[in-house]
Amino acid sequence: MMNSIKVMHRRSTSRTLDFIFRRQHSLSSKRPHDPLSQPVMEDMIGTPDSISNLRPVKYFVSPTETKEEKEWRLLQQQVDEFNQTFWTNNNAMFSQAKQDYEQQLIADGQQVTAEALSVFYKDFLNKAYDRQMEYNKAWWKLNISMLYPGFKATLRNLKKPRVETTRETGFWDKSFDS
């Protein structure tokens, strides 16, 4: 007889903030096979994106998801998309500017050294300051806007009976004491 593990599924909700976000062509739609498009049994976190360095999250969608849980989950996804868009654009600009700077150094007969690049880094940060501050303000607004929907979802979950599922324990999950 195999051991079994009870898994508690996380429930979530979110509110749409269409007035904050403009739909942009997402990078994941360009990928030939996107494993995050498949449903999952728990929230899953992927490997870092090669450009943004952010880890994509695939949120669990319960078959009994309430309106509050859906509102919370959708808001989380929109904040993730907002962050992905900003950091993809920022990091692409940084990489291109760094490449251009290095090429300019080489064209001027200089070596690309840590000291030479420190000038570039300081200049890039100074030029990006306003953009970064705008991002921070928007990010804080989004995080604050997530508090009430998250609170509603949590209250709803406290009133709702927990759904437990059972799955068989695999070889590596077994306790050696049993």
VOVEX-209049 format. One line per field, with one value per residue: x, y negated, z negated of N, C-alpha, C, O in turn; residue in one letter; residue number from 1. Coordinates in steps of 0.1 Angstrom, whole numbers, plus 5000, padded with zeros to 4 digits. Each point is the difference from the previous one (the first is absolute). Example, Ala and Ser with C-alpha at 12.3 -4.5 7.8 and 13.67 -1.06 7.14 Angstrom:
<sites>
n.x = (5132, 4986)
n.y = (5057, 4989)
n.z = (4922, 5014)
ca.x = (4991, 5009)
ca.y = (4988, 4989)
ca.z = (5000, 5000)
c.x = (5009, 4992)
c.y = (4988, 4989)
c.z = (5000, 4992)
o.x = (5010, 5005)
o.y = (5000, 4989)
o.z = (4993, 4999)
type = (A, S)
seq = (1, 2)
</sites>
This chain:
<sites>
n.x = (5008, 4988, 5021, 4990, 4998, 5001, 4985, 5015, 4979, 5018, 4993, 4990, 5007, 4983, 5013, 4981, 5020, 4979, 4988, 5001, 4985, 5022, 4981, 5011, 5010, 4984, 5014, 4987, 4993, 5016, 4993, 5019, 5016, 4978, 5021, 5009, 5006, 5018, 4981, 4994, 5016, 5018, 4999, 4998, 5017, 4996, 5005, 5019, 4986, 4997, 4978, 4980, 5004, 4984, 4995, 5003, 4982, 5004, 4986, 5003, 4995, 4995, 5000, 5013, 5012, 5009, 4979, 4993, 4991, 4979, 4983, 4995, 4986, 4978, 4990, 4994, 4980, 4982, 4995, 4989, 4978, 4986, 4996, 4983, 4980, 4991, 4993, 4979, 4981, 4992, 4989, 4978, 4984, 4992, 4984, 4979, 4988, 4991, 4981, 4980, 4991, 4988, 4979, 4985, 4993, 4985, 4978, 4993, 4994, 4978, 5012, 4995, 4998, 5011, 5023, 5010, 5004, 5020, 5017, 5009, 5014, 5021, 5015, 5009, 5017, 5020, 5012, 5012, 5015, 5004, 5015, 5022, 5007, 5005, 5021, 5018, 5002, 5009, 5022, 5010, 5002, 5017, 5021, 5005, 5006, 5021, 5007, 4994, 5010, 5019, 4999, 4996, 5018, 5013, 4994, 5004, 5021, 5001, 4992, 5019, 4983, 5012, 5012, 4988, 5021, 4991, 5019, 4999, 5003, 5010, 5008, 5001, 4980, 5006, 4983, 5018, 4989, 4996)
n.y = (5012, 4992, 4993, 4991, 4990, 4992, 5000, 4988, 5002, 4995, 4988, 5000, 4981, 4997, 4982, 5000, 5003, 5005, 4993, 5019, 5016, 4999, 5003, 5015, 4992, 5015, 4996, 4997, 4979, 4990, 5002, 5010, 4999, 4997, 5005, 4980, 5009, 5010, 5012, 4985, 5014, 4992, 4988, 4991, 5010, 4983, 5010, 4997, 4982, 5010, 4997, 5010, 5019, 4994, 5001, 5012, 4986, 5021, 4985, 5005, 5016, 4987, 5022, 5000, 4999, 4992, 4993, 5006, 5020, 5002, 4994, 5014, 5018, 4995, 4998, 5019, 5009, 4991, 5008, 5019, 4999, 4994, 5015, 5015, 4993, 4998, 5017, 5005, 4989, 5003, 5019, 4999, 4989, 5011, 5016, 4993, 4994, 5018, 5010, 4989, 5003, 5019, 5001, 4991, 5013, 5016, 4993, 5000, 5021, 4998, 4998, 5021, 4979, 5012, 4998, 5013, 5021, 4999, 4998, 5018, 5014, 4992, 5003, 5020, 5005, 4992, 5012, 5016, 4984, 4986, 5006, 4997, 4979, 4995, 5006, 4988, 4982, 5001, 5000, 4980, 4987, 5005, 4993, 4979, 4995, 5004, 4979, 4981, 4994, 4989, 4977, 4987, 4996, 4983, 4979, 4992, 4992, 4979, 4986, 4996, 5013, 5007, 4990, 5019, 4995, 5016, 4999, 5010, 5015, 4980, 5009, 4985, 5006, 5018, 5004, 4989, 4981, 4991)
n.z = (5000, 5017, 4999, 4982, 5020, 4979, 5017, 4989, 5006, 5012, 4983, 5020, 4991, 5014, 4995, 5012, 5008, 5006, 4982, 4989, 5002, 5006, 5010, 4988, 5018, 4995, 4982, 4982, 5003, 4989, 4979, 5007, 4985, 5000, 4992, 5006, 5020, 4993, 5004, 4984, 4993, 5012, 4981, 5021, 4991, 5014, 5020, 4990, 4996, 5020, 5002, 5000, 5010, 5015, 4978, 5019, 5001, 4992, 5007, 4979, 5014, 4982, 4997, 4981, 5019, 4980, 4995, 4980, 4999, 5007, 4986, 4983, 5003, 5002, 4980, 4990, 5007, 4991, 4980, 4998, 5004, 4983, 4984, 5003, 4998, 4979, 4987, 5007, 4994, 4980, 4995, 5007, 4987, 4982, 5002, 5003, 4982, 4989, 5008, 4997, 4979, 4997, 5008, 4986, 4983, 5004, 5001, 4979, 5006, 4997, 4981, 5007, 4991, 4985, 5003, 5016, 4994, 4989, 5015, 5010, 4989, 4998, 5017, 5001, 4986, 5006, 5015, 4989, 4996, 5017, 5015, 4994, 5004, 5021, 5007, 4995, 5012, 5020, 5000, 4997, 5018, 5014, 4995, 5005, 5021, 4997, 4993, 5011, 5020, 4997, 4997, 5018, 5013, 4993, 5004, 5020, 5003, 4993, 5015, 5012, 5006, 4982, 5017, 4994, 5004, 5012, 4988, 5020, 4983, 5005, 5019, 5017, 5009, 5012, 4986, 4994, 4994, 5020)
ca.x = (4992, 5008, 4997, 4994, 5003, 4990, 5005, 4990, 5002, 4999, 4990, 5003, 4991, 5006, 4992, 5007, 5003, 5002, 5004, 5014, 5008, 4997, 5004, 5012, 5002, 5009, 5010, 4997, 4992, 5010, 5006, 4993, 4993, 5000, 4995, 4991, 4986, 4993, 4995, 5009, 4993, 5005, 5008, 5013, 5010, 5009, 5014, 5001, 5000, 5014, 5002, 4996, 5005, 4989, 4995, 4986, 4992, 4988, 4991, 4990, 4986, 4991, 4987, 4990, 5005, 4990, 5002, 5011, 5012, 5003, 5004, 5014, 5009, 5002, 5008, 5014, 5006, 5002, 5012, 5011, 5002, 5006, 5014, 5007, 5001, 5010, 5014, 5005, 5004, 5011, 5012, 5004, 5007, 5013, 5009, 5003, 5008, 5013, 5007, 5004, 5011, 5012, 5005, 5005, 5013, 5009, 5003, 5009, 5013, 5001, 4996, 4988, 5004, 4990, 5000, 4993, 4986, 4994, 4995, 4987, 4990, 4995, 4992, 4988, 4991, 4996, 4990, 4988, 4994, 4986, 4992, 4999, 4991, 4987, 4997, 4999, 4987, 4990, 5001, 4995, 4986, 4994, 5001, 4989, 4987, 4998, 4997, 4986, 4996, 5006, 4992, 4987, 5002, 5004, 4988, 4992, 5006, 4998, 4986, 4998, 5007, 5012, 4999, 5013, 5002, 5010, 5008, 5009, 5013, 5010, 5011, 5008, 4993, 4997, 5009, 5008, 4995, 4988)
ca.y = (4988, 4988, 4989, 4989, 4987, 4990, 4987, 4989, 4992, 4985, 4994, 4986, 4991, 4987, 4990, 4995, 4986, 4998, 4986, 4998, 5008, 5001, 5013, 5000, 5014, 5007, 5008, 5014, 5004, 5002, 5012, 5011, 5008, 4993, 5009, 4993, 4999, 5012, 4998, 5006, 5004, 4991, 4989, 5005, 4989, 5005, 4995, 4986, 4996, 4996, 4985, 4993, 5007, 5003, 5014, 5000, 5007, 5005, 5001, 5010, 4995, 5010, 5001, 4994, 4987, 4990, 4987, 4993, 5007, 4997, 4986, 5000, 5006, 4992, 4988, 5005, 5003, 4987, 4994, 5008, 4996, 4986, 5002, 5006, 4990, 4990, 5006, 5004, 4987, 4994, 5008, 4999, 4987, 5000, 5008, 4993, 4989, 5005, 5004, 4988, 4994, 5008, 4998, 4987, 5000, 5007, 4991, 4990, 5006, 5003, 5013, 5001, 5004, 4998, 4986, 4993, 5003, 4993, 4988, 5004, 5004, 4988, 4992, 5007, 4998, 4986, 4998, 5008, 4997, 4996, 5012, 5009, 4995, 5003, 5014, 5002, 4994, 5009, 5013, 4998, 4999, 5013, 5008, 4995, 5004, 5014, 5003, 5003, 5013, 5011, 5001, 5005, 5014, 5007, 5001, 5009, 5014, 5004, 5004, 5011, 5012, 5003, 5012, 5008, 5011, 5010, 5006, 5011, 4995, 5006, 5006, 4991, 4993, 5009, 4999, 5012, 5005, 5008)
ca.z = (5000, 5001, 4991, 5007, 4995, 5003, 5005, 4999, 5012, 4997, 5007, 5002, 5008, 5004, 5007, 5012, 5001, 5014, 5002, 4997, 5009, 5014, 5005, 5009, 5005, 4990, 5005, 4999, 5012, 5011, 4998, 5007, 4990, 4987, 4990, 4990, 5005, 4995, 4986, 4990, 4988, 4990, 5006, 5005, 5003, 5011, 5000, 5003, 5014, 5004, 5002, 4988, 4988, 4991, 5001, 5003, 4991, 5005, 4988, 4999, 5002, 4994, 5007, 4992, 4998, 4998, 5007, 4993, 5003, 5014, 5001, 4994, 5009, 5012, 4997, 4998, 5014, 5006, 4994, 5006, 5014, 4999, 4996, 5011, 5011, 4996, 4999, 5013, 5007, 4993, 5002, 5014, 5002, 4993, 5008, 5012, 4997, 4996, 5012, 5007, 4993, 5002, 5014, 5001, 4994, 5009, 5012, 4995, 4996, 4985, 4995, 4992, 4987, 4990, 4997, 5011, 4999, 4988, 5005, 5007, 4990, 4993, 5010, 5003, 4988, 4999, 5011, 4997, 4987, 5001, 5004, 4989, 4990, 5005, 4998, 4985, 4996, 5006, 4993, 4986, 5001, 5003, 4988, 4991, 5006, 4998, 4986, 4997, 5006, 4993, 4987, 5003, 5003, 4987, 4992, 5007, 4998, 4986, 5000, 5009, 4995, 5007, 5009, 4999, 5010, 4996, 5011, 4996, 4997, 5008, 4993, 4993, 4989, 4988, 4988, 4998, 4988, 5002)
c.x = (5009, 4996, 4994, 5003, 4988, 5006, 4989, 5003, 4997, 4989, 5004, 4990, 5007, 4990, 5007, 5002, 5004, 5005, 5015, 5009, 4995, 5005, 5012, 5002, 5010, 5010, 4997, 4992, 5010, 5007, 4992, 4992, 5001, 4995, 4991, 4986, 4992, 4995, 5010, 4991, 5004, 5006, 5014, 5009, 5010, 5014, 5000, 5000, 5014, 5002, 4996, 5006, 4990, 4995, 4985, 4992, 4987, 4991, 4990, 4986, 4991, 4987, 4989, 5004, 4988, 5003, 5012, 5013, 5005, 5005, 5015, 5010, 5003, 5009, 5015, 5006, 5002, 5013, 5012, 5003, 5006, 5015, 5008, 5003, 5011, 5014, 5005, 5005, 5012, 5013, 5005, 5007, 5014, 5010, 5005, 5009, 5014, 5008, 5005, 5012, 5013, 5006, 5006, 5014, 5010, 5004, 5009, 5014, 5002, 4996, 4987, 5004, 4989, 4999, 4992, 4985, 4993, 4994, 4986, 4989, 4994, 4991, 4987, 4990, 4995, 4989, 4987, 4993, 4985, 4991, 4999, 4991, 4985, 4995, 4997, 4986, 4989, 5000, 4994, 4984, 4993, 5000, 4989, 4987, 4997, 4996, 4985, 4995, 5006, 4993, 4987, 5002, 5003, 4987, 4991, 5005, 4998, 4986, 4998, 5007, 5012, 4997, 5013, 4999, 5011, 5007, 5010, 5014, 5010, 5011, 5008, 4994, 4997, 5010, 5007, 4995, 4988, 5002)
c.y = (4988, 4990, 4989, 4987, 4991, 4987, 4990, 4990, 4985, 4995, 4985, 4992, 4988, 4991, 4995, 4985, 4996, 4986, 4998, 5007, 4998, 5013, 4999, 5015, 5006, 5008, 5015, 5005, 5003, 5014, 5011, 5009, 4993, 5009, 4993, 4999, 5012, 4997, 5007, 5003, 4991, 4988, 5005, 4988, 5006, 4994, 4985, 4997, 4995, 4985, 4993, 5005, 5003, 5015, 4999, 5009, 5005, 5003, 5011, 4994, 5011, 5002, 4994, 4986, 4990, 4988, 4992, 5007, 4997, 4985, 4999, 5006, 4992, 4988, 5004, 5002, 4987, 4993, 5007, 4995, 4986, 5001, 5006, 4990, 4989, 5005, 5005, 4988, 4994, 5008, 5000, 4987, 5000, 5008, 4993, 4988, 5004, 5005, 4989, 4993, 5008, 4999, 4986, 4999, 5007, 4992, 4989, 5005, 5002, 5014, 4999, 5006, 4998, 4985, 4992, 5003, 4993, 4987, 5002, 5003, 4988, 4992, 5007, 4998, 4986, 4998, 5007, 4996, 4997, 5012, 5010, 4994, 5001, 5014, 5003, 4995, 5009, 5013, 4999, 4999, 5013, 5009, 4996, 5004, 5015, 5004, 5004, 5013, 5012, 5002, 5007, 5015, 5008, 5002, 5011, 5015, 5004, 5006, 5013, 5012, 5003, 5012, 5007, 5010, 5009, 5004, 5010, 4994, 5008, 5006, 4991, 4992, 5008, 4998, 5013, 5006, 5009, 5013)
c.z = (5000, 4990, 5009, 4993, 5003, 5004, 4999, 5011, 4995, 5009, 5001, 5008, 5004, 5008, 5012, 4999, 5014, 5003, 4998, 5011, 5014, 5005, 5010, 5004, 4991, 5007, 5001, 5013, 5012, 4998, 5006, 4990, 4986, 4989, 4990, 5005, 4995, 4986, 4990, 4987, 4988, 5007, 5004, 5003, 5010, 4998, 5005, 5015, 5004, 5001, 4987, 4987, 4989, 5002, 5003, 4989, 5007, 4988, 5002, 5001, 4995, 5008, 4992, 4997, 4998, 5008, 4993, 5003, 5014, 5001, 4995, 5009, 5013, 4997, 4998, 5014, 5007, 4995, 5005, 5014, 5000, 4997, 5012, 5012, 4996, 5001, 5013, 5008, 4994, 5003, 5015, 5003, 4994, 5009, 5013, 4998, 4996, 5012, 5008, 4994, 5002, 5014, 5002, 4994, 5009, 5013, 4996, 4996, 4986, 4997, 4992, 4986, 4990, 4997, 5011, 4999, 4988, 5004, 5007, 4990, 4993, 5009, 5002, 4988, 4999, 5011, 4997, 4988, 5001, 5004, 4989, 4989, 5005, 4998, 4986, 4995, 5005, 4993, 4986, 5001, 5003, 4988, 4990, 5005, 4998, 4985, 4998, 5007, 4993, 4987, 5003, 5003, 4987, 4991, 5006, 4997, 4985, 4998, 5008, 4995, 5010, 5009, 4998, 5011, 4995, 5012, 4995, 4998, 5009, 4992, 4992, 4989, 4988, 4989, 4998, 4987, 5001, 5007)
o.x = (5009, 4988, 5002, 5002, 4994, 5009, 4989, 5011, 4991, 4999, 5006, 4992, 5011, 4990, 5012, 4991, 5011, 5007, 5006, 5010, 4988, 5011, 4999, 4996, 5011, 4998, 5004, 5000, 4996, 5006, 4988, 4989, 5011, 4987, 4992, 4991, 4988, 5007, 5006, 4989, 4993, 5003, 5006, 4995, 5006, 5003, 4991, 5006, 5007, 5012, 5008, 5000, 5003, 5001, 4992, 5006, 4993, 5003, 4995, 4997, 4999, 4995, 4989, 4996, 4991, 5011, 5008, 5010, 5012, 5010, 5008, 5011, 5011, 5008, 5008, 5012, 5010, 5007, 5010, 5012, 5009, 5008, 5011, 5010, 5008, 5009, 5012, 5011, 5009, 5010, 5012, 5010, 5009, 5012, 5011, 5010, 5010, 5012, 5011, 5009, 5011, 5012, 5010, 5009, 5011, 5011, 5007, 5008, 5011, 4993, 4997, 5003, 4990, 4989, 4993, 4992, 4988, 4990, 4991, 4989, 4988, 4990, 4990, 4988, 4988, 4990, 4989, 4990, 4992, 4990, 4989, 4993, 4992, 4989, 4990, 4994, 4991, 4989, 4993, 4993, 4990, 4990, 4994, 4991, 4989, 4995, 4997, 4993, 4993, 4998, 4996, 4992, 4995, 4998, 4994, 4992, 4999, 4998, 4990, 5011, 4999, 4994, 5011, 4990, 5008, 4994, 5004, 5004, 4999, 5001, 5003, 5006, 4997, 5011, 4994, 5004, 4997, 4991)
o.y = (4998, 4999, 5000, 4999, 5001, 4995, 5001, 4995, 4997, 5003, 4994, 5006, 4996, 5005, 4998, 4993, 4996, 4997, 4990, 4995, 5000, 5004, 4992, 5009, 4996, 5006, 5007, 5011, 5006, 5004, 5000, 5004, 4999, 5002, 5006, 4995, 5000, 4994, 5010, 4994, 5001, 5001, 5007, 4990, 5010, 4994, 4996, 5008, 4993, 4996, 4992, 4993, 5004, 5005, 4994, 5010, 4992, 5008, 5002, 4990, 5011, 4990, 4997, 4994, 5000, 4998, 4994, 4993, 4998, 4997, 4992, 4994, 4999, 4996, 4993, 4996, 4999, 4993, 4994, 4999, 4997, 4993, 4995, 5000, 4997, 4994, 5000, 5001, 4996, 4994, 5001, 5000, 4995, 4996, 5001, 4998, 4993, 4997, 5000, 4996, 4994, 4999, 4999, 4994, 4995, 5000, 4995, 4992, 5002, 5007, 4990, 5012, 4993, 4995, 4991, 4991, 4998, 4995, 4992, 4994, 4998, 4995, 4993, 4997, 4998, 4993, 4996, 5006, 5005, 5002, 5005, 5008, 5003, 5003, 5007, 5006, 5003, 5006, 5009, 5005, 5003, 5007, 5008, 5004, 5004, 5011, 5010, 5008, 5010, 5012, 5009, 5008, 5012, 5010, 5008, 5009, 5012, 5009, 5007, 4999, 4998, 5010, 4994, 5007, 4997, 5002, 4999, 4991, 5012, 4999, 5003, 4994, 4995, 4997, 5011, 5012, 5008, 5008)
o.z = (4992, 4997, 5012, 4988, 5011, 4994, 5004, 5002, 4993, 5012, 4991, 5007, 4995, 5005, 4999, 4996, 5003, 5009, 5004, 5003, 5003, 4997, 5009, 4993, 4998, 5011, 5009, 5003, 5010, 5009, 5000, 5004, 4995, 5000, 4993, 4993, 5001, 4992, 5004, 4999, 4989, 5012, 4991, 5006, 4997, 4990, 5006, 5008, 4992, 5000, 4995, 4990, 4989, 5011, 4992, 4996, 5007, 4992, 5010, 4994, 5006, 5005, 5006, 4989, 5009, 5005, 5007, 5002, 5002, 5007, 5006, 5003, 5004, 5008, 5004, 5002, 5007, 5007, 5003, 5004, 5008, 5007, 5003, 5005, 5009, 5006, 5002, 5006, 5007, 5003, 5002, 5008, 5006, 5002, 5004, 5007, 5004, 5001, 5005, 5007, 5002, 5002, 5007, 5005, 5002, 5004, 5009, 4996, 4995, 5008, 4994, 4999, 5003, 4997, 4997, 5003, 5001, 4995, 4998, 5001, 4998, 4996, 5001, 5002, 4997, 4997, 5004, 4996, 4992, 4994, 4998, 4993, 4991, 4996, 4996, 4993, 4992, 4997, 4996, 4992, 4994, 4997, 4993, 4992, 5001, 4998, 4994, 4993, 4998, 4996, 4992, 4995, 4999, 4995, 4993, 4998, 4998, 4992, 4997, 4995, 5012, 4995, 5003, 5002, 4993, 5011, 4988, 5007, 5002, 4988, 4989, 4991, 4989, 5002, 5002, 4997, 4991, 5002)
type = (M, M, N, S, I, K, V, M, H, R, R, S, T, S, R, T, L, D, F, I, F, R, R, Q, H, S, L, S, S, K, R, P, H, D, P, L, S, Q, P, V, M, E, D, M, I, G, T, P, D, S, I, S, N, L, R, P, V, K, Y, F, V, S, P, T, E, T, K, E, E, K, E, W, R, L, L, Q, Q, Q, V, D, E, F, N, Q, T, F, W, T, N, N, N, A, M, F, S, Q, A, K, Q, D, Y, E, Q, Q, L, I, A, D, G, Q, Q, V, T, A, E, A, L, S, V, F, Y, K, D, F, L, N, K, A, Y, D, R, Q, M, E, Y, N, K, A, W, W, K, L, N, I, S, M, L, Y, P, G, F, K, A, T, L, R, N, L, K, K, P, R, V, E, T, T, R, E, T, G, F, W, D, K, S, F, D, S)
seq = (1, 2, 3, 4, 5, 6, 7, 8, 9, 10, 11, 12, 13, 14, 15, 16, 17, 18, 19, 20, 21, 22, 23, 24, 25, 26, 27, 28, 29, 30, 31, 32, 33, 34, 35, 36, 37, 38, 39, 40, 41, 42, 43, 44, 45, 46, 47, 48, 49, 50, 51, 52, 53, 54, 55, 56, 57, 58, 59, 60, 61, 62, 63, 64, 65, 66, 67, 68, 69, 70, 71, 72, 73, 74, 75, 76, 77, 78, 79, 80, 81, 82, 83, 84, 85, 86, 87, 88, 89, 90, 91, 92, 93, 94, 95, 96, 97, 98, 99, 100, 101, 102, 103, 104, 105, 106, 107, 108, 109, 110, 111, 112, 113, 114, 115, 116, 117, 118, 119, 120, 121, 122, 123, 124, 125, 126, 127, 128, 129, 130, 131, 132, 133, 134, 135, 136, 137, 138, 139, 140, 141, 142, 143, 144, 145, 146, 147, 148, 149, 150, 151, 152, 153, 154, 155, 156, 157, 158, 159, 160, 161, 162, 163, 164, 165, 166, 167, 168, 169, 170, 171, 172, 173, 174, 175, 176, 177, 178)
</sites>
